[in-house]
Amino acid sequence: MEVRKARRSAYLLPNLITTVSLFFGFLSMVWAIQGRFEEASIAILVSALMDGLDGKVARLTHTASEFGVQYDSLADSVAFGIAPAIFVWQWALMHFDNLGVAVAFIYSACGVLRLARFNISTAVMSKRFFIGLPIPAAGCAVATFYFCATALPDVGGVIPWIALVFVMVLGVLMVSRVRYFSFKEYDFIRAHPVRSLVVLFFLLGLLVSEPRIFGFVYSLVYIVSGLWYTYILLPRRGQFPPI
């Protein structure tokens, strides 16, 4: 009886972490509506952290289930599809009236489409890559963009225009065929553990020194890395991904 209860608790743990991720996504929307943009951005990042943990906990405890997969996907649609759209609308896109609403909706719709495509193609996809920008990465890009934008002077009121274009680009990339590294395989780290550790410490040091700037820089590097790999590196190898 105790073993059965322990097993049930193990199955509950990853879904509980997913619920925490969903809660912070909801909290981000509440704070964005209240105009508390800093807290709303942090909530999206915390939600992303929880989203990265639930799958790993499920695999480590051997409690992965179809219910957990679908629940995680629905939570992601709220935390990284709806919440960032409401946040960026309240913060920057409101100035564009209907155009801002349209761009925020396009971001959300593309995020949900990205999740739907991911759910039906998981079995045939390589674990090394995602097809299209992952929706948690897009949500983090929106949050870190806010921090970077508030750390820099808004010369000529250009920040809302940059936000408008950036959010649209994120939506397009989520439903694109661009390949992004999933970081689910660690061959390079296993082959070069010391070098990888040094690089990790260096990147962490930069992040700690200027978190508002380098948080967005890292998001931008990840976004550009997929474009570079798909449209520059693969053609050099004679491989041409579908458009």
C-alpha atoms as an extended CHARMM CRD file, in Angstrom:
* protein
*
       243  EXT
         1         1  MET       CA              0.0000000000        0.0000000000        0.0000000000  PROA      1               0.0000000000
         2         2  GLU       CA              2.8160000000        2.4200000000        0.8590000000  PROA      2               0.0000000000
         3         3  VAL       CA              4.6160000000        1.5310000000       -2.3660000000  PROA      3               0.0000000000
         4         4  ARG       CA              1.4480000000        2.3320000000       -4.3410000000  PROA      4               0.0000000000
         5         5  LYS       CA              1.1100000000        5.7170000000       -2.5990000000  PROA      5               0.0000000000
         6         6  ALA       CA              4.7650000000        6.5280000000       -3.2610000000  PROA      6               0.0000000000
         7         7  ARG       CA              4.2910000000        5.6070000000       -6.9210000000  PROA      7               0.0000000000
         8         8  ARG       CA              1.2010000000        7.8090000000       -7.1490000000  PROA      8               0.0000000000
         9         9  SER       CA              3.1020000000       10.7010000000       -5.5670000000  PROA      9               0.0000000000
        10        10  ALA       CA              5.8950000000       10.2400000000       -8.1070000000  PROA      10              0.0000000000
        11        11  TYR       CA              3.3850000000       10.5660000000      -10.9530000000  PROA      11              0.0000000000
        12        12  LEU       CA              1.9400000000       13.6650000000       -9.3060000000  PROA      12              0.0000000000
        13        13  LEU       CA              5.2950000000       15.4710000000       -9.0190000000  PROA      13              0.0000000000
        14        14  PRO       CA              5.9280000000       16.4130000000      -12.7000000000  PROA      14              0.0000000000
        15        15  ASN       CA              2.2860000000       17.4850000000      -13.1190000000  PROA      15              0.0000000000
        16        16  LEU       CA              2.6080000000       19.5980000000       -9.9890000000  PROA      16              0.0000000000
        17        17  ILE       CA              5.6430000000       21.3480000000      -11.4880000000  PROA      17              0.0000000000
        18        18  THR       CA              3.6480000000       21.9270000000      -14.6890000000  PROA      18              0.0000000000
        19        19  THR       CA              0.8900000000       23.4750000000      -12.5750000000  PROA      19              0.0000000000
        20        20  VAL       CA              3.4260000000       25.8440000000      -11.0050000000  PROA      20              0.0000000000
        21        21  SER       CA              4.5420000000       26.8300000000      -14.5110000000  PROA      21              0.0000000000
        22        22  LEU       CA              0.9170000000       27.4610000000      -15.4620000000  PROA      22              0.0000000000
        23        23  PHE       CA              0.3770000000       29.5020000000      -12.2860000000  PROA      23              0.0000000000
        24        24  PHE       CA              3.2850000000       31.8320000000      -13.0450000000  PROA      24              0.0000000000
        25        25  GLY       CA              1.9930000000       32.2570000000      -16.5970000000  PROA      25              0.0000000000
        26        26  PHE       CA             -1.3790000000       33.2810000000      -15.1760000000  PROA      26              0.0000000000
        27        27  LEU       CA              0.3430000000       35.5340000000      -12.6450000000  PROA      27              0.0000000000
        28        28  SER       CA              2.2520000000       37.2210000000      -15.4620000000  PROA      28              0.0000000000
        29        29  MET       CA             -1.0460000000       38.1370000000      -17.1320000000  PROA      29              0.0000000000
        30        30  VAL       CA             -2.4580000000       39.5410000000      -13.9040000000  PROA      30              0.0000000000
        31        31  TRP       CA              0.6580000000       41.6230000000      -13.2570000000  PROA      31              0.0000000000
        32        32  ALA       CA              0.7890000000       42.8420000000      -16.8660000000  PROA      32              0.0000000000
        33        33  ILE       CA             -2.8140000000       44.0630000000      -16.6400000000  PROA      33              0.0000000000
        34        34  GLN       CA             -1.8870000000       45.8510000000      -13.4150000000  PROA      34              0.0000000000
        35        35  GLY       CA              1.0500000000       47.5240000000      -15.1660000000  PROA      35              0.0000000000
        36        36  ARG       CA              3.6430000000       45.6210000000      -13.1020000000  PROA      36              0.0000000000
        37        37  PHE       CA              5.7390000000       44.7610000000      -16.1380000000  PROA      37              0.0000000000
        38        38  GLU       CA              8.9480000000       43.8650000000      -14.2970000000  PROA      38              0.0000000000
        39        39  GLU       CA              7.1720000000       41.2520000000      -12.1840000000  PROA      39              0.0000000000
        40        40  ALA       CA              5.2660000000       39.9880000000      -15.2390000000  PROA      40              0.0000000000
        41        41  SER       CA              8.5340000000       39.4260000000      -17.1190000000  PROA      41              0.0000000000
        42        42  ILE       CA             10.0950000000       37.6000000000      -14.1930000000  PROA      42              0.0000000000
        43        43  ALA       CA              6.9860000000       35.3960000000      -13.9170000000  PROA      43              0.0000000000
        44        44  ILE       CA              7.4090000000       34.2910000000      -17.5560000000  PROA      44              0.0000000000
        45        45  LEU       CA             11.0540000000       33.3910000000      -16.9070000000  PROA      45              0.0000000000
        46        46  VAL       CA             10.1460000000       31.4450000000      -13.7480000000  PROA      46              0.0000000000
        47        47  SER       CA              7.4640000000       29.6330000000      -15.7210000000  PROA      47              0.0000000000
        48        48  ALA       CA             10.1000000000       28.6810000000      -18.3100000000  PROA      48              0.0000000000
        49        49  LEU       CA             12.3280000000       27.3270000000      -15.5400000000  PROA      49              0.0000000000
        50        50  MET       CA              9.4830000000       25.1610000000      -14.2360000000  PROA      50              0.0000000000
        51        51  ASP       CA              8.6850000000       24.0270000000      -17.7690000000  PROA      51              0.0000000000
        52        52  GLY       CA             12.2600000000       22.8440000000      -18.1770000000  PROA      52              0.0000000000
        53        53  LEU       CA             12.0740000000       20.8830000000      -14.9390000000  PROA      53              0.0000000000
        54        54  ASP       CA              8.8190000000       18.9650000000      -15.3260000000  PROA      54              0.0000000000
        55        55  GLY       CA              9.9510000000       16.8450000000      -18.2680000000  PROA      55              0.0000000000
        56        56  LYS       CA             13.2940000000       16.0750000000      -16.6710000000  PROA      56              0.0000000000
        57        57  VAL       CA             11.6180000000       15.0670000000      -13.4000000000  PROA      57              0.0000000000
        58        58  ALA       CA              9.2080000000       12.8100000000      -15.3060000000  PROA      58              0.0000000000
        59        59  ARG       CA             12.0840000000       11.0890000000      -17.1070000000  PROA      59              0.0000000000
        60        60  LEU       CA             14.1990000000       10.7080000000      -13.9640000000  PROA      60              0.0000000000
        61        61  THR       CA             11.3060000000        9.2130000000      -11.9760000000  PROA      61              0.0000000000
        62        62  HSD       CA             10.0440000000        7.1520000000      -14.9530000000  PROA      62              0.0000000000
        63        63  THR       CA              6.6130000000        8.7500000000      -14.6100000000  PROA      63              0.0000000000
        64        64  ALA       CA              6.2010000000       10.2030000000      -18.1110000000  PROA      64              0.0000000000
        65        65  SER       CA              2.6350000000        9.8090000000      -19.3740000000  PROA      65              0.0000000000
        66        66  GLU       CA              0.4560000000       10.9390000000      -22.2700000000  PROA      66              0.0000000000
        67        67  PHE       CA             -1.6240000000       12.9590000000      -19.8080000000  PROA      67              0.0000000000
        68        68  GLY       CA              1.5130000000       14.7780000000      -18.6460000000  PROA      68              0.0000000000
        69        69  VAL       CA              2.5320000000       15.5430000000      -22.2370000000  PROA      69              0.0000000000
        70        70  GLN       CA             -0.8540000000       17.0370000000      -23.1020000000  PROA      70              0.0000000000
        71        71  TYR       CA             -1.1150000000       18.9290000000      -19.8230000000  PROA      71              0.0000000000
        72        72  ASP       CA              2.3590000000       20.4040000000      -20.3440000000  PROA      72              0.0000000000
        73        73  SER       CA              1.3960000000       21.5070000000      -23.8420000000  PROA      73              0.0000000000
        74        74  LEU       CA             -1.7690000000       23.2350000000      -22.6270000000  PROA      74              0.0000000000
        75        75  ALA       CA              0.1690000000       24.9490000000      -19.8330000000  PROA      75              0.0000000000
        76        76  ASP       CA              2.7720000000       26.1250000000      -22.3650000000  PROA      76              0.0000000000
        77        77  SER       CA              0.0710000000       27.6420000000      -24.5610000000  PROA      77              0.0000000000
        78        78  VAL       CA             -0.9930000000       29.8260000000      -21.6230000000  PROA      78              0.0000000000
        79        79  ALA       CA              2.4110000000       30.6010000000      -20.0880000000  PROA      79              0.0000000000
        80        80  PHE       CA              4.3230000000       31.2640000000      -23.3360000000  PROA      80              0.0000000000
        81        81  GLY       CA              1.5830000000       31.9220000000      -25.8780000000  PROA      81              0.0000000000
        82        82  ILE       CA             -1.1150000000       33.9930000000      -24.1830000000  PROA      82              0.0000000000
        83        83  ALA       CA              0.8250000000       35.5390000000      -21.2780000000  PROA      83              0.0000000000
        84        84  PRO       CA              3.6640000000       37.1060000000      -23.3510000000  PROA      84              0.0000000000
        85        85  ALA       CA              1.1140000000       38.4130000000      -25.8770000000  PROA      85              0.0000000000
        86        86  ILE       CA             -0.9290000000       40.1420000000      -23.1610000000  PROA      86              0.0000000000
        87        87  PHE       CA              2.2490000000       41.4020000000      -21.5250000000  PROA      87              0.0000000000
        88        88  VAL       CA              3.7370000000       42.9210000000      -24.6820000000  PROA      88              0.0000000000
        89        89  TRP       CA              0.3460000000       44.3860000000      -25.6590000000  PROA      89              0.0000000000
        90        90  GLN       CA             -0.0070000000       46.1210000000      -22.2990000000  PROA      90              0.0000000000
        91        91  TRP       CA              3.5820000000       47.3260000000      -22.3270000000  PROA      91              0.0000000000
        92        92  ALA       CA              4.3250000000       48.3680000000      -25.9150000000  PROA      92              0.0000000000
        93        93  LEU       CA              1.7620000000       47.3440000000      -28.5540000000  PROA      93              0.0000000000
        94        94  MET       CA             -1.2000000000       49.2180000000      -27.0770000000  PROA      94              0.0000000000
        95        95  HSD       CA              0.1010000000       52.3380000000      -28.8440000000  PROA      95              0.0000000000
        96        96  PHE       CA             -0.6770000000       50.7440000000      -32.2390000000  PROA      96              0.0000000000
        97        97  ASP       CA             -4.3890000000       50.1110000000      -31.5190000000  PROA      97              0.0000000000
        98        98  ASN       CA             -5.7740000000       47.4280000000      -33.8690000000  PROA      98              0.0000000000
        99        99  LEU       CA             -2.3750000000       46.7090000000      -35.4110000000  PROA      99              0.0000000000
       100       100  GLY       CA             -0.9780000000       45.9580000000      -31.9640000000  PROA      100             0.0000000000
       101       101  VAL       CA             -3.8980000000       43.6430000000      -31.2150000000  PROA      101             0.0000000000
       102       102  ALA       CA             -3.3480000000       41.8350000000      -34.5130000000  PROA      102             0.0000000000
       103       103  VAL       CA              0.3790000000       41.3240000000      -33.9080000000  PROA      103             0.0000000000
       104       104  ALA       CA             -0.1810000000       40.1040000000      -30.3420000000  PROA      104             0.0000000000
       105       105  PHE       CA             -2.8290000000       37.6720000000      -31.5860000000  PROA      105             0.0000000000
       106       106  ILE       CA             -0.5990000000       36.4310000000      -34.4060000000  PROA      106             0.0000000000
       107       107  TYR       CA              2.1090000000       35.6700000000      -31.8480000000  PROA      107             0.0000000000
       108       108  SER       CA             -0.3700000000       33.6940000000      -29.6980000000  PROA      108             0.0000000000
       109       109  ALA       CA             -1.8860000000       31.8400000000      -32.6450000000  PROA      109             0.0000000000
       110       110  CYS       CA              1.5210000000       30.8910000000      -34.0290000000  PROA      110             0.0000000000
       111       111  GLY       CA              2.5640000000       29.6450000000      -30.5900000000  PROA      111             0.0000000000
       112       112  VAL       CA             -0.4940000000       27.3850000000      -30.3090000000  PROA      112             0.0000000000
       113       113  LEU       CA              0.0260000000       26.1240000000      -33.8690000000  PROA      113             0.0000000000
       114       114  ARG       CA              3.6550000000       25.4110000000      -32.9930000000  PROA      114             0.0000000000
       115       115  LEU       CA              2.5560000000       23.2980000000      -30.0280000000  PROA      115             0.0000000000
       116       116  ALA       CA             -0.0340000000       21.4160000000      -32.0920000000  PROA      116             0.0000000000
       117       117  ARG       CA              2.5450000000       20.5710000000      -34.7500000000  PROA      117             0.0000000000
       118       118  PHE       CA              5.0450000000       19.5040000000      -32.0950000000  PROA      118             0.0000000000
       119       119  ASN       CA              2.5070000000       17.1920000000      -30.4330000000  PROA      119             0.0000000000
       120       120  ILE       CA              1.7160000000       15.2810000000      -33.6240000000  PROA      120             0.0000000000
       121       121  SER       CA              5.3090000000       15.0320000000      -34.8530000000  PROA      121             0.0000000000
       122       122  THR       CA              7.1510000000       14.0920000000      -31.6470000000  PROA      122             0.0000000000
       123       123  ALA       CA              7.4930000000       10.4400000000      -32.6210000000  PROA      123             0.0000000000
       124       124  VAL       CA              9.2080000000       11.1580000000      -35.9540000000  PROA      124             0.0000000000
       125       125  MET       CA             11.3230000000       14.1580000000      -34.9660000000  PROA      125             0.0000000000
       126       126  SER       CA             15.0040000000       14.0020000000      -34.1200000000  PROA      126             0.0000000000
       127       127  LYS       CA             15.6970000000       14.6460000000      -30.4640000000  PROA      127             0.0000000000
       128       128  ARG       CA             18.5950000000       16.9110000000      -31.3850000000  PROA      128             0.0000000000
       129       129  PHE       CA             16.4540000000       19.5850000000      -33.0200000000  PROA      129             0.0000000000
       130       130  PHE       CA             13.1520000000       21.4050000000      -32.7670000000  PROA      130             0.0000000000
       131       131  ILE       CA             11.3850000000       22.3710000000      -35.9780000000  PROA      131             0.0000000000
       132       132  GLY       CA             10.4570000000       25.9920000000      -35.4610000000  PROA      132             0.0000000000
       133       133  LEU       CA             11.3530000000       28.2180000000      -32.5410000000  PROA      133             0.0000000000
       134       134  PRO       CA             10.1970000000       26.5250000000      -29.2960000000  PROA      134             0.0000000000
       135       135  ILE       CA              7.3900000000       28.4760000000      -27.6410000000  PROA      135             0.0000000000
       136       136  PRO       CA              9.1840000000       28.7080000000      -24.2310000000  PROA      136             0.0000000000
       137       137  ALA       CA             12.1620000000       30.2970000000      -26.0200000000  PROA      137             0.0000000000
       138       138  ALA       CA              9.8180000000       32.7860000000      -27.6940000000  PROA      138             0.0000000000
       139       139  GLY       CA              8.2370000000       33.6580000000      -24.3430000000  PROA      139             0.0000000000
       140       140  CYS       CA             11.6510000000       34.1430000000      -22.7510000000  PROA      140             0.0000000000
       141       141  ALA       CA             12.7090000000       36.3170000000      -25.6950000000  PROA      141             0.0000000000
       142       142  VAL       CA              9.7420000000       38.6230000000      -25.0660000000  PROA      142             0.0000000000
       143       143  ALA       CA             10.5220000000       38.8320000000      -21.3350000000  PROA      143             0.0000000000
       144       144  THR       CA             14.2530000000       39.4450000000      -21.7910000000  PROA      144             0.0000000000
       145       145  PHE       CA             13.5500000000       42.0050000000      -24.5230000000  PROA      145             0.0000000000
       146       146  TYR       CA             11.6010000000       44.0260000000      -21.9630000000  PROA      146             0.0000000000
       147       147  PHE       CA             14.5220000000       43.9820000000      -19.5260000000  PROA      147             0.0000000000
       148       148  CYS       CA             16.9800000000       44.9930000000      -22.2380000000  PROA      148             0.0000000000
       149       149  ALA       CA             14.6860000000       47.7430000000      -23.5560000000  PROA      149             0.0000000000
       150       150  THR       CA             14.2340000000       49.2620000000      -20.1090000000  PROA      150             0.0000000000
       151       151  ALA       CA             17.9930000000       49.2170000000      -19.5180000000  PROA      151             0.0000000000
       152       152  LEU       CA             18.6600000000       51.2580000000      -22.6600000000  PROA      152             0.0000000000
       153       153  PRO       CA             17.4910000000       54.7770000000      -23.5760000000  PROA      153             0.0000000000
       154       154  ASP       CA             14.4180000000       54.9050000000      -25.8160000000  PROA      154             0.0000000000
       155       155  VAL       CA             15.7240000000       57.2890000000      -28.4530000000  PROA      155             0.0000000000
       156       156  GLY       CA             12.8920000000       58.7770000000      -30.4880000000  PROA      156             0.0000000000
       157       157  GLY       CA             10.2970000000       56.3620000000      -29.0970000000  PROA      157             0.0000000000
       158       158  VAL       CA             11.6150000000       53.5210000000      -31.2380000000  PROA      158             0.0000000000
       159       159  ILE       CA             11.1910000000       50.7310000000      -28.6430000000  PROA      159             0.0000000000
       160       160  PRO       CA              7.4620000000       50.0810000000      -29.3870000000  PROA      160             0.0000000000
       161       161  TRP       CA              8.2550000000       49.7700000000      -33.0980000000  PROA      161             0.0000000000
       162       162  ILE       CA             11.0580000000       47.3230000000      -32.3960000000  PROA      162             0.0000000000
       163       163  ALA       CA              8.7140000000       45.3540000000      -30.1270000000  PROA      163             0.0000000000
       164       164  LEU       CA              6.0810000000       45.2550000000      -32.8840000000  PROA      164             0.0000000000
       165       165  VAL       CA              8.5150000000       43.8200000000      -35.4340000000  PROA      165             0.0000000000
       166       166  PHE       CA             10.2350000000       41.5150000000      -32.9360000000  PROA      166             0.0000000000
       167       167  VAL       CA              6.9940000000       39.9060000000      -31.7500000000  PROA      167             0.0000000000
       168       168  MET       CA              5.8860000000       39.3730000000      -35.3540000000  PROA      168             0.0000000000
       169       169  VAL       CA              9.2240000000       37.7380000000      -36.1960000000  PROA      169             0.0000000000
       170       170  LEU       CA              8.9380000000       35.4410000000      -33.1730000000  PROA      170             0.0000000000
       171       171  GLY       CA              5.4990000000       34.3200000000      -34.3390000000  PROA      171             0.0000000000
       172       172  VAL       CA              6.7620000000       33.5490000000      -37.8510000000  PROA      172             0.0000000000
       173       173  LEU       CA              9.7840000000       31.6490000000      -36.5140000000  PROA      173             0.0000000000
       174       174  MET       CA              7.5800000000       29.4580000000      -34.3020000000  PROA      174             0.0000000000
       175       175  VAL       CA              5.6890000000       28.1080000000      -37.3190000000  PROA      175             0.0000000000
       176       176  SER       CA              8.7200000000       28.0660000000      -39.6160000000  PROA      176             0.0000000000
       177       177  ARG       CA             10.8450000000       25.0760000000      -40.6540000000  PROA      177             0.0000000000
       178       178  VAL       CA             13.9510000000       26.5340000000      -39.0070000000  PROA      178             0.0000000000
       179       179  ARG       CA             15.8470000000       23.9650000000      -36.9380000000  PROA      179             0.0000000000
       180       180  TYR       CA             16.7810000000       24.8200000000      -33.3730000000  PROA      180             0.0000000000
       181       181  PHE       CA             19.0320000000       22.8160000000      -31.0780000000  PROA      181             0.0000000000
       182       182  SER       CA             17.0240000000       21.0710000000      -28.3750000000  PROA      182             0.0000000000
       183       183  PHE       CA             19.9090000000       20.5460000000      -25.9140000000  PROA      183             0.0000000000
       184       184  LYS       CA             18.4860000000       17.0820000000      -25.1600000000  PROA      184             0.0000000000
       185       185  GLU       CA             21.7190000000       15.3980000000      -26.2300000000  PROA      185             0.0000000000
       186       186  TYR       CA             25.0320000000       16.2820000000      -24.6230000000  PROA      186             0.0000000000
       187       187  ASP       CA             27.6390000000       14.6450000000      -26.8630000000  PROA      187             0.0000000000
       188       188  PHE       CA             29.8510000000       17.7270000000      -27.0010000000  PROA      188             0.0000000000
       189       189  ILE       CA             29.7020000000       18.2110000000      -23.2220000000  PROA      189             0.0000000000
       190       190  ARG       CA             30.6130000000       14.5750000000      -22.6150000000  PROA      190             0.0000000000
       191       191  ALA       CA             33.4910000000       14.8140000000      -25.0930000000  PROA      191             0.0000000000
       192       192  HSD       CA             34.8030000000       18.1230000000      -23.7140000000  PROA      192             0.0000000000
       193       193  PRO       CA             33.6610000000       18.4090000000      -20.0830000000  PROA      193             0.0000000000
       194       194  VAL       CA             36.3540000000       20.8550000000      -18.9000000000  PROA      194             0.0000000000
       195       195  ARG       CA             36.0120000000       23.1520000000      -21.8910000000  PROA      195             0.0000000000
       196       196  SER       CA             32.2210000000       23.0960000000      -21.5770000000  PROA      196             0.0000000000
       197       197  LEU       CA             32.4440000000       23.9680000000      -17.8890000000  PROA      197             0.0000000000
       198       198  VAL       CA             34.7390000000       26.9240000000      -18.5730000000  PROA      198             0.0000000000
       199       199  VAL       CA             32.3840000000       28.2490000000      -21.2520000000  PROA      199             0.0000000000
       200       200  LEU       CA             29.4200000000       27.7950000000      -18.9000000000  PROA      200             0.0000000000
       201       201  PHE       CA             31.1480000000       29.7470000000      -16.1180000000  PROA      201             0.0000000000
       202       202  PHE       CA             32.0830000000       32.5020000000      -18.5750000000  PROA      202             0.0000000000
       203       203  LEU       CA             28.5180000000       32.8350000000      -19.8750000000  PROA      203             0.0000000000
       204       204  LEU       CA             27.1490000000       32.7450000000      -16.3410000000  PROA      204             0.0000000000
       205       205  GLY       CA             29.5810000000       35.4610000000      -15.2900000000  PROA      205             0.0000000000
       206       206  LEU       CA             28.4310000000       37.7100000000      -18.1420000000  PROA      206             0.0000000000
       207       207  LEU       CA             24.8130000000       37.0950000000      -17.2210000000  PROA      207             0.0000000000
       208       208  VAL       CA             25.3850000000       37.9530000000      -13.5670000000  PROA      208             0.0000000000
       209       209  SER       CA             27.3320000000       41.1010000000      -14.4670000000  PROA      209             0.0000000000
       210       210  GLU       CA             24.5850000000       42.5460000000      -16.7100000000  PROA      210             0.0000000000
       211       211  PRO       CA             21.4780000000       40.3260000000      -16.4980000000  PROA      211             0.0000000000
       212       212  ARG       CA             19.1810000000       42.7650000000      -18.3040000000  PROA      212             0.0000000000
       213       213  ILE       CA             21.4620000000       43.0150000000      -21.3210000000  PROA      213             0.0000000000
       214       214  PHE       CA             22.9420000000       39.5230000000      -21.5890000000  PROA      214             0.0000000000
       215       215  GLY       CA             19.6520000000       37.7590000000      -20.8820000000  PROA      215             0.0000000000
       216       216  PHE       CA             18.3160000000       39.1920000000      -24.1250000000  PROA      216             0.0000000000
       217       217  VAL       CA             21.6280000000       38.6820000000      -25.9160000000  PROA      217             0.0000000000
       218       218  TYR       CA             21.5010000000       34.9560000000      -25.1220000000  PROA      218             0.0000000000
       219       219  SER       CA             17.9070000000       34.7640000000      -26.3730000000  PROA      219             0.0000000000
       220       220  LEU       CA             18.9070000000       36.5750000000      -29.5480000000  PROA      220             0.0000000000
       221       221  VAL       CA             21.9100000000       34.3000000000      -30.0910000000  PROA      221             0.0000000000
       222       222  TYR       CA             19.6630000000       31.2360000000      -29.8260000000  PROA      222             0.0000000000
       223       223  ILE       CA             17.1810000000       32.7230000000      -32.3060000000  PROA      223             0.0000000000
       224       224  VAL       CA             19.9170000000       33.5820000000      -34.8110000000  PROA      224             0.0000000000
       225       225  SER       CA             21.6600000000       30.2170000000      -34.3220000000  PROA      225             0.0000000000
       226       226  GLY       CA             18.6780000000       28.3900000000      -35.8070000000  PROA      226             0.0000000000
       227       227  LEU       CA             18.6500000000       30.6330000000      -38.8690000000  PROA      227             0.0000000000
       228       228  TRP       CA             22.4100000000       30.2270000000      -39.3060000000  PROA      228             0.0000000000
       229       229  TYR       CA             22.2530000000       26.4430000000      -38.9730000000  PROA      229             0.0000000000
       230       230  THR       CA             19.2640000000       26.0430000000      -41.2960000000  PROA      230             0.0000000000
       231       231  TYR       CA             20.0620000000       28.4930000000      -44.0730000000  PROA      231             0.0000000000
       232       232  ILE       CA             23.8710000000       28.6790000000      -44.0160000000  PROA      232             0.0000000000
       233       233  LEU       CA             25.3950000000       25.5440000000      -42.4760000000  PROA      233             0.0000000000
       234       234  LEU       CA             22.9980000000       22.9290000000      -43.8890000000  PROA      234             0.0000000000
       235       235  PRO       CA             23.2460000000       24.2010000000      -47.5170000000  PROA      235             0.0000000000
       236       236  ARG       CA             27.0360000000       24.0370000000      -47.2330000000  PROA      236             0.0000000000
       237       237  ARG       CA             26.6280000000       20.3590000000      -46.3600000000  PROA      237             0.0000000000
       238       238  GLY       CA             24.3810000000       19.8130000000      -49.3640000000  PROA      238             0.0000000000
       239       239  GLN       CA             21.1970000000       19.6260000000      -47.2830000000  PROA      239             0.0000000000
       240       240  PHE       CA             18.3120000000       21.9290000000      -48.0830000000  PROA      240             0.0000000000
       241       241  PRO       CA             15.5170000000       21.9420000000      -45.4950000000  PROA      241             0.0000000000
       242       242  PRO       CA             11.9550000000       22.4690000000      -46.7480000000  PROA      242             0.0000000000
       243       243  ILE       CA             10.6610000000       26.0380000000      -46.6640000000  PROA      243             0.0000000000
